[in-house]
Amino acid sequence: MPSNHQTLDLRLFLSCCRYYETGSIRPRAIGGSKPRVATAEVVNRISQYKRECPSIFAWEIRDRLLAEGVCSNDNIPSVSTLYPFIVSDK
């Protein structure tokens, strides 16, 4: 059984990972949450980014969508949601 110290270390590590991925330490809703779908605006931006840089990664697209205010941390599509748009837009 892990000690209290190990449990705290793990919780801190997971919080840091969540902050790195989302910019927030708030957990996302579990179950019953609306799926994060790519809107027409997001799809158009992905196409634009792919034209500018055909080898762009999904995490880079997420970063740009957040930085340019197209999406917020609450509605940013996941990498797995973005992937089909990246692959089909070659």
VMD Tcl script that builds the backbone (N, CA, C; Angstrom):
set m [mol new atoms 270]
animate dup $m
set s [atomselect $m all]
$s set {name element resname resid chain x y z} {
  {N N MET 1 A 0.854 -1.183 0.000}
  {CA C MET 1 A 0.000 0.000 0.000}
  {C C MET 1 A 0.900 1.246 0.000}
  {N N PRO 2 A 0.607 2.241 -0.867}
  {CA C PRO 2 A 1.461 3.413 -0.917}
  {C C PRO 2 A 1.329 4.265 0.348}
  {N N SER 3 A 2.398 4.902 0.685}
  {CA C SER 3 A 2.368 5.785 1.851}
  {C C SER 3 A 1.649 7.082 1.483}
  {N N ASN 4 A 1.338 7.872 2.501}
  {CA C ASN 4 A 0.703 9.166 2.256}
  {C C ASN 4 A 1.597 10.054 1.403}
  {N N HIS 5 A 2.903 9.967 1.631}
  {CA C HIS 5 A 3.859 10.776 0.866}
  {C C HIS 5 A 3.805 10.397 -0.614}
  {N N GLN 6 A 3.761 9.083 -0.896}
  {CA C GLN 6 A 3.702 8.628 -2.292}
  {C C GLN 6 A 2.388 9.051 -2.950}
  {N N THR 7 A 1.303 8.990 -2.212}
  {CA C THR 7 A 0.006 9.386 -2.734}
  {C C THR 7 A 0.004 10.866 -3.081}
  {N N LEU 8 A 0.566 11.691 -2.194}
  {CA C LEU 8 A 0.649 13.128 -2.457}
  {C C LEU 8 A 1.537 13.407 -3.662}
  {N N ASP 9 A 2.660 12.683 -3.781}
  {CA C ASP 9 A 3.552 12.859 -4.927}
  {C C ASP 9 A 2.824 12.537 -6.224}
  {N N LEU 10 A 2.048 11.473 -6.227}
  {CA C LEU 10 A 1.312 11.076 -7.420}
  {C C LEU 10 A 0.253 12.120 -7.766}
  {N N ARG 11 A -0.469 12.612 -6.779}
  {CA C ARG 11 A -1.491 13.639 -7.033}
  {C C ARG 11 A -0.867 14.909 -7.563}
  {N N LEU 12 A 0.288 15.296 -7.039}
  {CA C LEU 12 A 0.991 16.474 -7.519}
  {C C LEU 12 A 1.441 16.266 -8.966}
  {N N PHE 13 A 1.989 15.095 -9.250}
  {CA C PHE 13 A 2.437 14.782 -10.598}
  {C C PHE 13 A 1.269 14.855 -11.586}
  {N N LEU 14 A 0.137 14.259 -11.228}
  {CA C LEU 14 A -1.017 14.267 -12.120}
  {C C LEU 14 A -1.566 15.677 -12.311}
  {N N SER 15 A -1.528 16.489 -11.268}
  {CA C SER 15 A -1.964 17.878 -11.390}
  {C C SER 15 A -1.052 18.655 -12.325}
  {N N CYS 16 A 0.230 18.411 -12.238}
  {CA C CYS 16 A 1.183 19.080 -13.138}
  {C C CYS 16 A 0.947 18.649 -14.583}
  {N N CYS 17 A 0.689 17.375 -14.791}
  {CA C CYS 17 A 0.396 16.877 -16.144}
  {C C CYS 17 A -0.869 17.529 -16.692}
  {N N ARG 18 A -1.905 17.604 -15.860}
  {CA C ARG 18 A -3.156 18.219 -16.287}
  {C C ARG 18 A -2.923 19.685 -16.625}
  {N N TYR 19 A -2.129 20.404 -15.815}
  {CA C TYR 19 A -1.859 21.808 -16.089}
  {C C TYR 19 A -1.108 21.957 -17.407}
  {N N TYR 20 A -0.129 21.090 -17.639}
  {CA C TYR 20 A 0.642 21.149 -18.876}
  {C C TYR 20 A -0.267 20.911 -20.091}
  {N N GLU 21 A -1.195 19.972 -19.978}
  {CA C GLU 21 A -2.069 19.621 -21.099}
  {C C GLU 21 A -3.187 20.632 -21.332}
  {N N THR 22 A -3.735 21.186 -20.265}
  {CA C THR 22 A -4.942 22.000 -20.403}
  {C C THR 22 A -4.777 23.450 -19.967}
  {N N GLY 23 A -3.719 23.755 -19.231}
  {CA C GLY 23 A -3.571 25.101 -18.692}
  {C C GLY 23 A -4.387 25.313 -17.433}
  {N N SER 24 A -4.969 24.239 -16.909}
  {CA C SER 24 A -5.801 24.334 -15.716}
  {C C SER 24 A -5.530 23.124 -14.830}
  {N N ILE 25 A -5.679 23.312 -13.520}
  {CA C ILE 25 A -5.555 22.161 -12.625}
  {C C ILE 25 A -6.917 21.588 -12.283}
  {N N ARG 26 A -7.988 22.236 -12.793}
  {CA C ARG 26 A -9.336 21.727 -12.542}
  {C C ARG 26 A -9.545 20.426 -13.307}
  {N N PRO 27 A -10.094 19.432 -12.665}
  {CA C PRO 27 A -10.394 18.190 -13.386}
  {C C PRO 27 A -11.555 18.408 -14.343}
  {N N ARG 28 A -11.575 17.640 -15.411}
  {CA C ARG 28 A -12.695 17.698 -16.339}
  {C C ARG 28 A -13.814 16.802 -15.820}
  {N N ALA 29 A -15.013 17.043 -16.330}
  {CA C ALA 29 A -16.173 16.244 -15.928}
  {C C ALA 29 A -15.967 14.792 -16.339}
  {N N ILE 30 A -16.448 13.900 -15.506}
  {CA C ILE 30 A -16.375 12.475 -15.801}
  {C C ILE 30 A -17.770 11.983 -16.112}
  {N N GLY 31 A -17.936 11.370 -17.240}
  {CA C GLY 31 A -19.220 10.794 -17.623}
  {C C GLY 31 A -20.298 11.833 -17.819}
  {N N GLY 32 A -21.082 11.664 -18.837}
  {CA C GLY 32 A -22.190 12.565 -19.082}
  {C C GLY 32 A -21.791 13.909 -19.649}
  {N N SER 33 A -20.507 14.135 -19.844}
  {CA C SER 33 A -20.096 15.416 -20.399}
  {C C SER 33 A -20.307 15.412 -21.904}
  {N N LYS 34 A -20.478 16.600 -22.465}
  {CA C LYS 34 A -20.668 16.697 -23.900}
  {C C LYS 34 A -19.345 16.394 -24.597}
  {N N PRO 35 A -19.389 15.646 -25.689}
  {CA C PRO 35 A -18.149 15.380 -26.419}
  {C C PRO 35 A -17.612 16.672 -27.030}
  {N N ARG 36 A -16.335 16.781 -27.086}
  {CA C ARG 36 A -15.714 17.964 -27.671}
  {C C ARG 36 A -15.531 17.720 -29.154}
  {N N VAL 37 A -16.407 18.278 -29.943}
  {CA C VAL 37 A -16.358 18.066 -31.377}
  {C C VAL 37 A -15.692 19.256 -32.042}
  {N N ALA 38 A -15.139 19.012 -33.202}
  {CA C ALA 38 A -14.504 20.084 -33.955}
  {C C ALA 38 A -15.585 20.837 -34.715}
  {N N THR 39 A -15.748 22.116 -34.420}
  {CA C THR 39 A -16.730 22.950 -35.107}
  {C C THR 39 A -16.205 23.304 -36.495}
  {N N ALA 40 A -17.057 23.901 -37.304}
  {CA C ALA 40 A -16.660 24.310 -38.657}
  {C C ALA 40 A -15.468 25.272 -38.588}
  {N N GLU 41 A -15.492 26.189 -37.621}
  {CA C GLU 41 A -14.382 27.132 -37.485}
  {C C GLU 41 A -13.082 26.401 -37.155}
  {N N VAL 42 A -13.150 25.415 -36.271}
  {CA C VAL 42 A -11.960 24.648 -35.906}
  {C C VAL 42 A -11.443 23.872 -37.119}
  {N N VAL 43 A -12.340 23.254 -37.868}
  {CA C VAL 43 A -11.933 22.503 -39.056}
  {C C VAL 43 A -11.271 23.440 -40.067}
  {N N ASN 44 A -11.831 24.628 -40.259}
  {CA C ASN 44 A -11.226 25.598 -41.184}
  {C C ASN 44 A -9.832 26.014 -40.715}
  {N N ARG 45 A -9.673 26.214 -39.414}
  {CA C ARG 45 A -8.352 26.583 -38.881}
  {C C ARG 45 A -7.352 25.450 -39.060}
  {N N ILE 46 A -7.795 24.214 -38.847}
  {CA C ILE 46 A -6.903 23.064 -39.039}
  {C C ILE 46 A -6.412 23.044 -40.484}
  {N N SER 47 A -7.336 23.248 -41.421}
  {CA C SER 47 A -6.952 23.281 -42.840}
  {C C SER 47 A -5.942 24.383 -43.112}
  {N N GLN 48 A -6.176 25.538 -42.503}
  {CA C GLN 48 A -5.248 26.665 -42.668}
  {C C GLN 48 A -3.871 26.313 -42.109}
  {N N TYR 49 A -3.839 25.749 -40.898}
  {CA C TYR 49 A -2.567 25.381 -40.278}
  {C C TYR 49 A -1.835 24.335 -41.112}
  {N N LYS 50 A -2.593 23.370 -41.667}
  {CA C LYS 50 A -1.972 22.331 -42.490}
  {C C LYS 50 A -1.398 22.904 -43.779}
  {N N ARG 51 A -2.053 23.908 -44.357}
  {CA C ARG 51 A -1.495 24.559 -45.557}
  {C C ARG 51 A -0.201 25.293 -45.223}
  {N N GLU 52 A -0.190 25.953 -44.051}
  {CA C GLU 52 A 0.991 26.702 -43.626}
  {C C GLU 52 A 2.145 25.773 -43.260}
  {N N CYS 53 A 1.824 24.635 -42.629}
  {CA C CYS 53 A 2.844 23.690 -42.160}
  {C C CYS 53 A 2.278 22.274 -42.243}
  {N N PRO 54 A 2.501 21.591 -43.380}
  {CA C PRO 54 A 1.907 20.260 -43.577}
  {C C PRO 54 A 2.302 19.220 -42.532}
  {N N SER 55 A 3.417 19.412 -41.848}
  {CA C SER 55 A 3.867 18.412 -40.871}
  {C C SER 55 A 3.490 18.773 -39.432}
  {N N ILE 56 A 2.529 19.672 -39.251}
  {CA C ILE 56 A 2.136 20.108 -37.905}
  {C C ILE 56 A 1.537 18.946 -37.111}
  {N N PHE 57 A 1.825 18.921 -35.829}
  {CA C PHE 57 A 1.312 17.882 -34.931}
  {C C PHE 57 A -0.005 18.327 -34.301}
  {N N ALA 58 A -0.801 17.364 -33.864}
  {CA C ALA 58 A -2.097 17.664 -33.247}
  {C C ALA 58 A -1.927 18.530 -32.002}
  {N N TRP 59 A -0.908 18.259 -31.187}
  {CA C TRP 59 A -0.719 19.065 -29.971}
  {C C TRP 59 A -0.356 20.503 -30.328}
  {N N GLU 60 A 0.331 20.702 -31.469}
  {CA C GLU 60 A 0.654 22.063 -31.913}
  {C C GLU 60 A -0.614 22.781 -32.373}
  {N N ILE 61 A -1.494 22.041 -33.028}
  {CA C ILE 61 A -2.775 22.626 -33.441}
  {C C ILE 61 A -3.574 23.038 -32.220}
  {N N ARG 62 A -3.619 22.171 -31.212}
  {CA C ARG 62 A -4.322 22.513 -29.964}
  {C C ARG 62 A -3.747 23.786 -29.346}
  {N N ASP 63 A -2.419 23.877 -29.286}
  {CA C ASP 63 A -1.776 25.065 -28.721}
  {C C ASP 63 A -2.171 26.325 -29.483}
  {N N ARG 64 A -2.180 26.243 -30.819}
  {CA C ARG 64 A -2.535 27.407 -31.636}
  {C C ARG 64 A -4.005 27.781 -31.475}
  {N N LEU 65 A -4.885 26.773 -31.430}
  {CA C LEU 65 A -6.310 27.064 -31.238}
  {C C LEU 65 A -6.544 27.796 -29.919}
  {N N LEU 66 A -5.821 27.396 -28.888}
  {CA C LEU 66 A -5.932 28.072 -27.586}
  {C C LEU 66 A -5.322 29.465 -27.646}
  {N N ALA 67 A -4.115 29.567 -28.202}
  {CA C ALA 67 A -3.399 30.846 -28.243}
  {C C ALA 67 A -4.152 31.896 -29.062}
  {N N GLU 68 A -4.801 31.467 -30.134}
  {CA C GLU 68 A -5.516 32.400 -31.007}
  {C C GLU 68 A -6.958 32.628 -30.578}
  {N N GLY 69 A -7.355 32.006 -29.462}
  {CA C GLY 69 A -8.685 32.232 -28.916}
  {C C GLY 69 A -9.814 31.554 -29.678}
  {N N VAL 70 A -9.493 30.617 -30.556}
  {CA C VAL 70 A -10.517 29.879 -31.283}
  {C C VAL 70 A -11.260 28.958 -30.318}
  {N N CYS 71 A -10.535 28.381 -29.380}
  {CA C CYS 71 A -11.097 27.483 -28.366}
  {C C CYS 71 A -10.602 27.909 -26.990}
  {N N SER 72 A -11.317 27.463 -25.975}
  {CA C SER 72 A -10.871 27.666 -24.591}
  {C C SER 72 A -10.525 26.295 -24.011}
  {N N ASN 73 A -9.998 26.288 -22.818}
  {CA C ASN 73 A -9.680 25.015 -22.153}
  {C C ASN 73 A -10.919 24.152 -21.956}
  {N N ASP 74 A -12.077 24.775 -21.921}
  {CA C ASP 74 A -13.317 24.030 -21.695}
  {C C ASP 74 A -13.862 23.361 -22.954}
  {N N ASN 75 A -13.469 23.857 -24.139}
  {CA C ASN 75 A -14.050 23.280 -25.357}
  {C C ASN 75 A -13.009 22.862 -26.407}
  {N N ILE 76 A -11.746 22.825 -26.025}
  {CA C ILE 76 A -10.705 22.437 -26.971}
  {C C ILE 76 A -10.868 20.963 -27.352}
  {N N PRO 77 A -10.857 20.641 -28.661}
  {CA C PRO 77 A -10.962 19.234 -29.059}
  {C C PRO 77 A -9.726 18.449 -28.610}
  {N N SER 78 A -9.932 17.193 -28.310}
  {CA C SER 78 A -8.822 16.330 -27.909}
  {C C SER 78 A -7.961 16.000 -29.121}
  {N N VAL 79 A -6.760 15.508 -28.857}
  {CA C VAL 79 A -5.868 15.087 -29.935}
  {C C VAL 79 A -6.545 14.011 -30.776}
  {N N SER 80 A -7.234 13.087 -30.119}
  {CA C SER 80 A -7.894 12.014 -30.868}
  {C C SER 80 A -9.038 12.551 -31.734}
  {N N THR 81 A -9.670 13.644 -31.335}
  {CA C THR 81 A -10.695 14.276 -32.160}
  {C C THR 81 A -10.065 14.975 -33.356}
  {N N LEU 82 A -8.909 15.592 -33.154}
  {CA C LEU 82 A -8.230 16.323 -34.223}
  {C C LEU 82 A -7.579 15.414 -35.247}
  {N N TYR 83 A -7.136 14.255 -34.807}
  {CA C TYR 83 A -6.334 13.372 -35.669}
  {C C TYR 83 A -6.988 13.066 -37.020}
  {N N PRO 84 A -8.261 12.679 -37.087}
  {CA C PRO 84 A -8.846 12.386 -38.402}
  {C C PRO 84 A -8.814 13.577 -39.368}
  {N N PHE 85 A -8.955 14.787 -38.836}
  {CA C PHE 85 A -8.909 15.964 -39.680}
  {C C PHE 85 A -7.500 16.218 -40.202}
  {N N ILE 86 A -6.512 15.907 -39.378}
  {CA C ILE 86 A -5.121 16.093 -39.784}
  {C C ILE 86 A -4.753 15.090 -40.874}
  {N N VAL 87 A -5.141 13.846 -40.683}
  {CA C VAL 87 A -4.798 12.778 -41.638}
  {C C VAL 87 A -5.529 12.983 -42.965}
  {N N SER 88 A -6.812 13.336 -42.911}
  {CA C SER 88 A -7.597 13.467 -44.141}
  {C C SER 88 A -7.286 14.731 -44.917}
  {N N ASP 89 A -6.581 15.655 -44.311}
  {CA C ASP 89 A -6.299 16.951 -44.938}
  {C C ASP 89 A -4.933 16.985 -45.578}
  {N N LYS 90 A -4.339 15.825 -45.879}
  {CA C LYS 90 A -2.983 15.805 -46.454}
  {C C LYS 90 A -3.007 16.199 -47.896}
}
mol reanalyze $m
mol bondsrecalc $m
mol representation Tube
mol addrep $m
